[in-house]
């Protein structure tokens, strides 16, 4: 009996079961053939295979046409439920519907990207994907491991050397500028004046130094970092009322100066820009929902000034 059951399971395929569902609904070979897009002889052959698989006639001919057997009636309801469940799974995978989907995405990004990229995107998705939830985090040294484990969906930051399976997709390019308190007497900068000022360094991953120090070093200059902060959002509180200066991405400078008493000032040195990327793991390549998220973020990035186009 066990061997027979195993053989029957191995013989059953999705096409046969889908056809059986239609036959049970129509109880008519002609109408079932029309719905399945097949010829009547093809449906008759399918019915023969189904009878062999289940070891039951499944349908008998009566004066009213095809009538399901007791065995066919027994499997009709669970067959319908499982076929419909499988269709929903395939729809989720291949044709993700954000308007109906219920899901939580976990994204690690520095607050610069959270403010200038993710916050505007999430606002636009309230109406388009009302049941999609987002969990935003700061990147950590464990973020790549979290991507691999599936406990993190995306990592948004400039690309870095990564392990196998991590994919980096470019989003947009940005450069650097400086911001000061709006009443700061400095209006223009030379390299020595810039180096002599007290600086605020934003180091989200708590690493001292950065691209500004490298550029100054090439000029034979160094700077004093008076304050090292973990987040860009602290800058207004650290700059207002002082003569300090901070060098930040242009997008963040515009955001902060737009809502705080701060002023943007051009740096006296050419500071190389960077490309913001989204990092994700190969385990999500066939995930329709994850693909929708990546595409949504890429479209939002393309709306930014100076965005990369794909």
C-alpha positions in Angstrom: 0.0 0.0 0.0 2.9 2.4 0.9 4.7 1.6 -2.4 1.4 2.3 -4.3 1.0 5.6 -2.5 4.5 6.7 -3.3 4.2 5.7 -6.9 0.9 7.6 -7.3 2.5 10.7 -5.7 5.4 10.5 -8.1 3.0 10.2 -11.1 0.9 13.2 -10.2 2.0 16.5 -11.7 0.5 20.0 -11.4 -0.9 20.0 -14.9 -2.9 16.9 -14.2 -4.2 18.2 -10.9 -5.1 21.5 -12.4 -7.0 19.8 -15.2 -8.9 17.6 -12.6 -9.9 20.8 -10.7 -11.5 22.1 -14.0 -13.1 18.8 -14.8 -14.7 18.7 -11.3 -16.0 22.2 -11.8 -17.4 21.6 -15.3 -18.3 17.9 -15.3 -18.0 18.2 -19.1 -15.0 17.3 -21.3 -15.9 19.9 -24.0 -16.2 22.8 -21.6 -13.1 21.7 -19.6 -11.1 21.5 -22.9 -12.2 25.1 -23.7 -11.1 26.4 -20.3 -7.8 24.6 -20.5 -7.1 25.6 -24.1 -6.8 22.0 -25.1 -8.6 19.6 -27.5 -11.2 17.2 -26.3 -9.0 14.2 -27.1 -6.2 15.7 -25.1 -8.5 16.2 -22.1 -9.7 12.6 -22.5 -6.1 11.4 -22.3 -5.5 13.5 -19.2 -8.6 11.9 -17.6 -7.2 8.5 -18.4 -3.9 9.4 -16.6 -5.8 10.8 -13.7 -7.8 7.5 -13.3 -4.5 5.6 -13.3 -3.0 7.9 -10.8 -5.9 7.7 -8.3 -6.9 4.2 -9.0 -10.5 5.3 -9.5 -12.8 6.1 -12.5 -13.3 9.6 -11.0 -16.2 10.2 -13.4 -19.0 8.0 -14.8 -21.3 8.7 -17.6 -25.0 9.1 -16.8 -28.0 10.6 -18.5 -26.8 14.0 -17.1 -23.3 13.7 -18.5 -20.2 13.1 -16.4 -20.9 12.5 -12.8 -18.1 12.5 -10.2 -17.5 9.3 -8.2 -17.5 9.3 -4.4 -13.7 9.4 -4.6 -13.7 12.4 -6.8 -16.2 14.3 -4.5 -13.9 13.4 -1.6 -10.9 15.1 -3.1 -12.6 18.0 -4.8 -12.6 20.5 -1.9 -9.0 19.8 -0.7 -7.8 19.8 -4.3 -9.4 23.2 -4.9 -7.9 24.7 -1.8 -4.4 23.5 -2.5 -4.4 24.5 -6.1 -5.6 28.0 -5.2 -3.0 28.2 -2.5 -0.3 27.2 -5.0 -1.6 29.8 -7.4 -1.3 32.5 -4.7 2.3 31.4 -4.0 3.2 31.6 -7.7 1.5 35.0 -7.9 3.5 36.3 -4.9 6.8 35.0 -6.5 6.3 36.0 -10.1 3.8 38.9 -9.9 4.2 40.5 -6.5 1.1 42.7 -5.8 2.2 45.5 -3.4 -1.4 46.7 -3.0 -2.4 43.4 -1.5 0.9 42.1 0.0 1.6 41.9 3.7 5.3 42.0 4.4 8.0 43.6 6.5 11.2 44.7 4.9 14.4 45.3 7.0 16.8 47.9 5.6 20.1 49.1 7.1 21.2 52.5 5.9 23.1 55.5 7.3 20.7 58.3 8.4 21.8 60.3 5.3 20.2 57.7 3.0 17.3 57.2 5.4 16.4 60.9 5.3 17.1 61.7 1.6 16.1 58.4 0.0 14.1 56.1 2.1 11.8 58.6 3.9 10.4 60.1 0.7 10.0 56.6 -0.8 8.1 55.3 2.2 5.8 58.3 2.1 4.8 57.5 -1.5 4.2 53.8 -0.7 1.6 54.5 2.0 -1.1 54.5 -0.7 0.5 52.0 -3.1 1.5 49.3 -0.6 -0.6 50.1 2.6 0.2 46.8 4.3 4.0 46.8 3.7 6.0 47.6 6.8 9.5 48.8 7.1 12.2 48.4 9.7 15.1 50.9 9.3 18.4 50.3 11.0 21.9 51.7 11.1 24.6 49.6 9.4 26.8 47.6 11.7 29.8 45.3 11.2 27.3 42.4 11.3 25.1 43.8 8.4 26.6 41.6 5.7 26.2 38.5 7.8 22.6 39.6 8.4 22.1 39.8 4.6 23.4 36.3 4.2 21.2 35.0 7.1 18.1 36.6 5.6 17.5 38.7 8.7 18.3 41.9 6.7 16.9 42.6 3.2 19.0 45.5 2.0 22.1 47.4 3.0 22.3 50.9 1.6 25.8 52.5 1.6 28.8 53.0 -0.8 30.0 49.6 -2.1 32.6 47.8 0.0 34.5 44.5 -0.4 32.0 41.7 0.3 31.8 38.0 0.6 30.3 35.7 -2.0 26.6 36.1 -2.7 26.4 39.8 -2.0 25.3 41.9 -5.0 25.8 45.7 -5.1 23.5 47.8 -7.3 24.4 51.5 -8.0 21.7 54.0 -7.0 23.1 57.5 -7.4 26.2 59.6 -7.2 26.8 62.4 -4.7 29.7 64.7 -3.7 30.7 66.6 -0.6 30.2 70.1 0.5 30.5 72.0 3.8 27.9 73.4 6.2 28.3 76.0 9.0 26.0 77.9 11.3 24.3 80.7 9.3 26.0 83.4 11.5 29.4 81.9 11.1 31.7 84.8 9.8 33.5 82.5 7.3 32.2 83.2 3.8 34.9 81.6 1.7 37.7 79.2 2.4 41.3 78.5 1.5 42.8 75.1 2.2 44.9 76.4 5.2 41.9 78.2 6.7 39.7 75.1 6.2 42.3 72.9 7.9 42.6 75.3 10.8 38.9 75.2 11.7 37.4 72.9 14.3 35.7 70.1 12.4 32.8 67.8 13.1 33.2 64.3 11.7 30.2 62.1 11.2 31.3 58.5 11.5 28.3 56.2 11.4 30.4 53.1 11.9 32.6 54.8 14.5 35.7 54.9 12.4 38.0 57.9 12.8 39.3 59.7 9.7 37.9 59.8 6.2 38.2 61.2 2.7 38.7 64.8 3.9 41.7 63.7 6.0 43.2 62.0 2.9 42.7 65.0 0.7 44.2 67.3 3.3 47.2 65.0 3.8 47.9 65.2 0.0 48.2 69.0 0.6 50.5 68.6 3.6 47.7 69.6 6.0 45.8 68.1 8.9 42.7 69.1 10.7 41.4 68.9 14.2 38.2 66.8 14.7 36.7 68.5 17.6 33.6 66.3 17.7 33.0 62.8 16.2 29.3 62.0 15.9 27.5 58.8 14.9 24.7 60.5 12.9 24.2 63.4 10.5 21.0 64.4 12.4 23.2 65.7 15.3 24.9 68.3 13.1 22.5 71.2 13.6 22.8 70.8 17.4 26.6 70.7 17.1 27.0 73.5 14.6 24.5 76.2 15.6 26.1 78.9 17.8 29.7 77.8 17.0 32.3 78.5 14.4 32.8 74.8 13.6 32.4 73.2 10.2 31.2 69.8 8.9 31.8 68.2 5.5 28.8 66.2 4.4 27.2 64.7 1.3 25.6 67.4 -0.8 22.1 65.8 -0.5 22.3 65.9 3.3 23.7 69.4 3.4 20.7 70.6 1.4 18.3 68.8 3.6 19.8 70.1 6.9 20.2 73.7 5.6 16.6 73.7 4.4 15.2 73.2 7.9 17.9 74.6 10.2 19.8 77.9 10.6 22.8 76.5 8.6 24.6 77.6 5.5 26.3 75.6 2.7 29.8 76.7 1.9 32.0 75.4 -0.9 35.0 73.4 0.2 38.4 74.7 -0.9 39.6 71.3 -2.0 38.4 68.9 -4.6 36.9 66.0 -2.5 36.1 62.9 -4.5 32.4 61.9 -4.5 30.9 58.5 -4.1 28.3 56.2 -5.4 25.5 55.1 -3.1 24.5 51.5 -3.7 22.1 48.9 -2.4 23.6 45.7 -1.3 21.5 42.5 -1.2 22.1 38.7 -1.2 21.5 36.2 -4.0 19.0 34.3 -1.9 16.5 37.0 -2.9 17.1 37.0 -6.6 13.9 35.1 -7.4 11.8 36.8 -4.7 9.2 39.0 -6.5 8.6 41.1 -3.4 12.3 41.8 -2.9 12.7 42.7 -6.5 9.8 45.2 -6.2 11.6 46.8 -3.2 14.9 47.1 -5.0 13.2 48.6 -8.1 11.2 51.0 -6.0 14.3 52.3 -4.3 16.1 52.6 -7.7 13.2 54.6 -9.1 13.2 56.9 -6.1 17.0 57.3 -6.4 16.5 58.2 -10.1 14.3 61.2 -9.1 17.3 62.8 -7.2 19.4 65.4 -8.9 22.5 63.8 -10.3 21.0 60.3 -10.1 22.4 57.5 -12.1 20.2 56.2 -14.8 19.8 52.5 -15.6 
